[in-house]
Amino acid sequence: MFGGAFIGLMGLLVLSTIQAQQQQPCGRLRQHQLYNRREITDPDEYPWLGRIGYSSNESGADPKEYRYLCLAVLLRERHAILPAHCIGEDSSMEPTTILFGDWRSNQATHERDCLTADSCAPPPESYTILELAIHPQYDRIRHDHDIALAKLDRNVRFGDFVQPICLPPDHEVEGNHIGQRLEMVGFLRTTGTEGSWRWKRQVHTLGSKYCSTHPGFAGFNLSSNHICGLISSTEPFMSGSPMMGVNVVDGNPDSFYLIATATFGVSRKREIVPDGFMRIYPFREWIVRNMV
């Protein structure tokens, strides 16, 4: 009897969390930004993107010096999503912080970023990672279930430059993102001290059969959790860069929702080679349950 009551209680908690996420403002979309065809985003565009900071475990290393190696996506005040492979791939580096509101991926994380005198973003804000939940079926070899959730030490302060994205709608059907041109945002992989601006690109999604004919995918068994696509860029994006869809209300674009995050293939620099993404919808319930 008590077991059934517990399951029922957890179901109610998950349902209430889903409803809270749906009621919370998310996925802010401004049509003039959506259609402007620029490569560098506006400073307040796609405000859910975060940079994951890693501290070194090696003796003598400064614990306050971070290397930013992967990206996270803000879902709620205390939670962000990231690829599971960004955790523990290098035993000498530990993900300890997420930086939100950054417009340029340099090391000057306490200064504002300005593209011109009239186009600036305020200094980003750093949040400590309190807990990390990795999907229990994560398969590093097959790049499957490559998803994790970070709980932060305090509520993220929302504003014009930091806001969450929406989760996928609960009515998604299989294959509805194949053969489309979708939005993507992220920072480029770069070793330069000046870093990368926050870039936006389009991704042309591919069918799994066609994708498997490309080098790097031959013989790779894509599951229904995967989606692959050609990014309109020869520059590699960082792991965790989000692919996004648009919620339409009354015939008009209303908000962005998270379709997938870049997980493998992002280090290639040839435009004709697709990248692999992890779809979010199959893990929607797991994500919501871990945000309770």
SVG drawing of the C-alpha trace seen along z (x, -y; Angstrom):
<svg xmlns="http://www.w3.org/2000/svg" viewBox="-4 -53 56 55">
<polyline fill="none" stroke="black" stroke-width="0.4" points="0.0,0.0 2.8,-2.4 4.7,-1.6 1.7,-2.5 1.2,-5.7 4.9,-6.6 4.7,-6.0 1.5,-8.0 3.2,-10.8 6.2,-10.8 3.8,-10.9 2.1,-14.0 5.5,-15.6 6.6,-15.0 3.3,-16.3 3.5,-19.4 7.1,-20.0 6.1,-19.7 3.3,-22.2 5.6,-24.6 8.1,-24.4 5.3,-25.0 4.1,-28.1 7.5,-29.5 8.6,-31.9 11.0,-30.2 12.6,-30.1 12.3,-33.8 12.0,-34.5 12.3,-37.8 11.4,-37.6 13.7,-40.5 16.6,-38.4 15.4,-35.2 15.4,-36.6 18.4,-38.9 20.8,-36.4 23.7,-37.5 26.4,-35.0 27.1,-36.5 24.2,-36.7 22.9,-39.8 24.2,-39.9 20.7,-39.0 19.9,-36.3 19.7,-32.7 20.2,-33.6 20.1,-30.0 23.6,-29.1 26.2,-28.3 29.9,-27.5 31.0,-24.7 34.2,-25.5 36.6,-22.7 39.1,-22.9 42.2,-20.7 42.6,-17.9 46.4,-18.0 48.5,-18.9 49.5,-22.6 46.7,-23.7 44.8,-26.8 41.2,-25.7 39.9,-29.0 41.4,-28.7 38.9,-27.2 39.1,-25.7 35.8,-26.0 35.5,-22.8 31.8,-22.1 28.4,-23.9 25.3,-23.6 21.7,-24.7 19.6,-26.3 16.3,-24.7 15.2,-26.1 16.5,-28.3 18.6,-25.5 19.1,-23.1 21.0,-22.9 21.4,-20.1 24.7,-18.9 26.2,-15.9 27.2,-13.0 30.6,-12.7 31.5,-16.2 31.7,-14.6 34.7,-12.4 36.2,-12.1 39.4,-13.5 40.1,-12.3 42.4,-15.3 39.6,-17.8 36.4,-18.2 33.3,-20.2 32.7,-22.6 31.0,-25.7 28.7,-27.0 28.9,-30.5 25.7,-32.1 25.3,-35.3 28.7,-35.1 28.8,-36.6 32.4,-35.8 34.3,-32.7 37.5,-34.3 39.0,-34.1 37.9,-37.7 34.9,-36.3 34.6,-39.2 34.4,-41.8 31.6,-42.8 31.9,-41.8 31.5,-44.5 31.4,-44.0 31.0,-47.7 30.6,-50.7 26.8,-50.3 26.6,-46.6 27.7,-45.1 26.8,-42.3 27.3,-42.7 29.8,-40.5 28.5,-36.9 27.7,-35.2 29.2,-31.9 27.2,-29.2 28.8,-26.3 27.7,-22.8 26.2,-21.2 25.1,-17.8 25.4,-15.9 23.0,-13.3 24.2,-11.1 21.6,-9.0 21.9,-5.5 22.0,-4.0 24.8,-6.3 26.9,-4.4 30.2,-6.1 31.1,-3.9 27.8,-4.2 27.3,-7.9 23.9,-6.9 21.9,-8.3 24.6,-11.0 22.8,-13.3 23.3,-14.7 21.7,-17.2 23.5,-19.7 21.9,-21.1 23.3,-24.5 24.2,-25.9 21.6,-28.7 18.8,-30.0 20.1,-31.6 19.3,-35.2 17.1,-35.7 17.2,-38.9 17.5,-40.1 20.8,-38.2 20.0,-35.0 16.8,-33.0 15.9,-29.3 14.8,-27.5 11.6,-25.4 11.6,-21.6 10.2,-19.9 6.4,-19.8 4.8,-16.6 3.2,-15.9 6.4,-15.4 6.2,-12.5 9.0,-10.4 10.7,-11.9 9.2,-15.3 12.6,-17.0 14.1,-15.1 14.9,-17.0 14.5,-20.4 16.7,-23.4 16.8,-24.2 18.5,-26.8 21.7,-26.1 23.8,-28.3 27.1,-27.9 30.7,-28.9 33.4,-27.7 36.2,-25.4 39.2,-27.6 42.5,-27.7 43.0,-31.4 43.1,-33.8 40.5,-36.1 37.9,-33.3 34.8,-33.0 31.7,-35.1 28.4,-33.4 27.6,-32.1 24.3,-31.0 24.0,-28.6 21.4,-26.5 21.5,-22.7 20.1,-20.7 18.9,-17.5 19.4,-14.1 17.8,-10.8 19.6,-8.0 20.3,-5.9 21.8,-8.8 23.8,-9.9 25.3,-6.4 26.9,-6.6 29.3,-9.4 32.8,-8.9 32.7,-8.5 29.2,-7.1 29.7,-4.0 28.9,-1.0 27.7,-3.2 24.3,-2.1 22.2,-5.2 19.4,-4.8 16.1,-6.7 17.8,-8.9 20.2,-10.3 19.7,-12.9 22.4,-14.0 22.7,-17.1 25.0,-19.3 25.9,-22.5 26.3,-25.6 29.8,-26.1 33.3,-24.7 34.2,-25.7 33.7,-23.2 31.2,-23.9 31.7,-22.9 29.9,-19.8 26.6,-20.7 25.7,-23.3 21.9,-23.2 19.7,-22.6 16.3,-24.3 12.8,-24.3 10.1,-26.9 6.8,-26.7 4.1,-28.4 1.0,-30.0 -1.8,-31.5 0.4,-31.2 3.4,-33.1 6.7,-32.0 6.3,-32.2 9.3,-30.6 12.2,-28.3 12.4,-24.7 15.3,-22.4 15.5,-19.6 19.0,-18.2 22.5,-18.9 25.7,-18.3 27.5,-15.3 29.9,-13.8 31.5,-14.7 31.8,-18.4 35.6,-18.4 35.5,-18.0 36.0,-21.0 34.5,-19.8 31.0,-21.1 30.1,-17.9 30.5,-15.7 27.5,-15.6 27.5,-16.0 25.8,-13.8 23.2,-15.2 21.4,-13.7 17.6,-14.2 16.0,-15.6 12.4,-14.4 13.1,-10.7 14.5,-11.9 11.9,-14.4 10.4,-12.4 13.9,-11.6 14.9,-15.2 11.7,-16.4 11.9,-13.7 15.5,-14.8 14.5,-18.4 11.9,-17.6"/>
</svg>
